[in-house]
Amino acid sequence: MKLYFRDNFFNAGQTEILNEENQRVGEVDLRSMFGSGLDIYDGNGNPVYSGSFPLLSNKWSITEPSGEEVGVLRAQMSFFSKKYEYEAFERGVYELLSPAFSQEYEITDENGALAASFAKVSSWFDSSAYCLDNFTRSVDSYEWITVILGMHEIQKRQR
């Protein structure tokens, strides 16, 4: 199932997570325009994941509502592509990869199998909007949304 979600232009406020039928299945809460933390809620309004940069770190930490860290996203050095690594604790390490000028990414597991894919679907002047297609059960779609928006935050920090 494909999910659609977006960032806000001012990096604050709530945005919906929609399915292919344009039905609301969750929400992204960008906590503050002065910070880069966010919370993800399921279709019933229950918190499922949070993402933020730990103090003095360039890694994006993903936690459950209990505060337990479930994974870490980090940028990887690459000259002709955009490359990130997501370590989903006790579930494997995933590589997020996109050719240099592409807006499409593939997420592969340690064996090279396609775990998910996503693409930026917004125009130049819009806030960043994405379409996610998840193919694995080990990382759910809400967690991937937290990872993808974390990747977007890392990119903003690097600019």
C-alpha positions in Angstrom: 0.0 0.0 0.0 1.3 3.4 -0.9 1.3 6.2 1.6 1.6 10.0 0.9 2.9 12.5 3.4 4.7 15.8 3.5 6.7 18.3 5.4 5.4 21.8 6.1 7.1 24.8 4.4 7.8 26.4 7.8 8.7 23.1 9.4 5.9 23.3 12.0 2.4 22.0 12.5 0.5 18.9 11.5 0.1 17.3 8.1 -1.9 14.2 7.1 -0.7 10.8 6.0 -2.9 9.6 3.2 -3.4 6.3 1.5 -4.0 5.7 -2.2 -7.7 6.3 -1.8 -6.9 9.7 -0.3 -8.1 8.6 3.1 -6.4 9.9 6.3 -4.4 7.0 7.9 -2.2 9.1 10.2 -0.6 12.4 10.9 2.9 14.0 11.1 3.4 16.6 13.8 6.4 18.8 13.1 6.9 20.1 16.7 8.5 23.5 16.1 9.8 25.7 13.4 12.9 26.3 15.6 13.7 22.6 16.0 13.7 19.5 13.9 11.8 17.0 15.9 8.6 15.3 14.8 6.0 12.8 16.0 4.1 10.3 13.9 0.5 9.3 14.8 -1.5 6.4 13.4 -5.0 6.6 12.0 -6.5 6.5 15.5 -4.4 9.4 16.7 -2.1 7.2 18.8 1.6 8.2 18.9 3.7 5.5 17.1 7.2 7.1 16.5 9.2 10.2 17.2 12.3 11.5 15.4 14.9 14.0 16.4 18.6 14.8 16.5 20.3 14.0 19.8 22.3 16.8 21.3 25.4 17.7 19.2 24.7 14.9 16.7 24.1 14.6 13.0 22.4 11.3 13.4 18.6 11.1 13.3 17.2 9.0 16.3 13.9 7.2 16.1 12.0 6.3 19.3 8.8 4.6 20.3 6.3 6.4 22.5 7.9 4.8 25.5 11.1 6.7 24.7 13.0 3.5 23.7 15.3 4.1 20.7 14.4 1.7 17.8 16.8 3.0 15.1 19.3 5.5 13.9 19.6 7.2 10.5 23.0 8.6 9.3 24.2 10.1 6.1 27.0 8.1 4.2 29.7 9.6 2.1 29.0 9.2 -1.7 30.1 11.3 -4.7 27.6 10.3 -7.4 24.5 9.5 -5.4 22.6 10.3 -2.2 23.2 7.6 0.3 21.9 7.0 3.9 22.0 4.1 6.3 19.2 3.2 8.7 20.1 0.9 11.5 16.8 -0.7 12.7 18.0 -2.1 16.0 17.8 -6.0 16.1 16.0 -5.9 12.7 18.9 -5.1 10.3 20.7 -2.3 8.5 19.1 -0.7 5.5 20.6 1.4 2.8 18.7 4.4 1.3 20.1 5.2 -2.1 19.3 7.6 -5.0 21.2 8.6 -8.1 22.7 12.1 -7.9 19.9 14.1 -9.6 16.9 11.8 -9.0 14.0 12.3 -6.6 13.4 8.5 -6.3 15.0 6.3 -3.6 15.3 2.6 -3.0 15.7 1.1 0.4 17.5 -2.2 0.5 18.2 -4.6 3.3 21.6 -6.2 4.1 21.0 -8.9 1.4 20.3 -6.3 -1.3 16.5 -7.1 -1.3 14.2 -4.2 -1.9 12.5 -3.3 1.4 10.8 -0.1 0.4 10.9 2.7 -2.2 9.9 6.3 -2.0 9.9 9.4 -4.3 9.6 13.1 -3.8 6.4 14.0 -5.6 6.2 17.8 -4.9 7.0 20.6 -7.2 9.9 23.1 -6.7 7.9 25.7 -4.7 5.9 23.2 -2.6 7.0 21.8 0.7 8.5 18.3 0.4 5.9 15.6 -0.3 6.7 11.9 -0.6 5.1 8.7 -1.8 6.2 5.6 0.1 5.7 1.9 -1.0 6.7 -0.5 1.8 7.7 -4.1 0.9 8.9 -5.4 4.3 7.3 -6.4 7.6 10.3 -5.8 9.7 10.0 -2.0 9.5 6.5 -0.7 9.3 5.4 2.2 7.1 5.1 4.7 10.0 8.7 4.0 10.9 9.8 4.5 7.3 8.0 7.9 7.3 10.0 8.9 10.3 13.2 7.8 8.6 12.4 9.6 5.3 11.5 12.9 7.1 14.7 12.4 9.1 16.6 12.1 5.8 15.0 15.4 4.7 16.1 17.0 8.0 19.7 15.8 7.5 19.6 17.3 4.0 18.4 20.6 5.3 21.2 20.7 7.9 23.8 20.0 5.2 22.6 22.9 3.1 
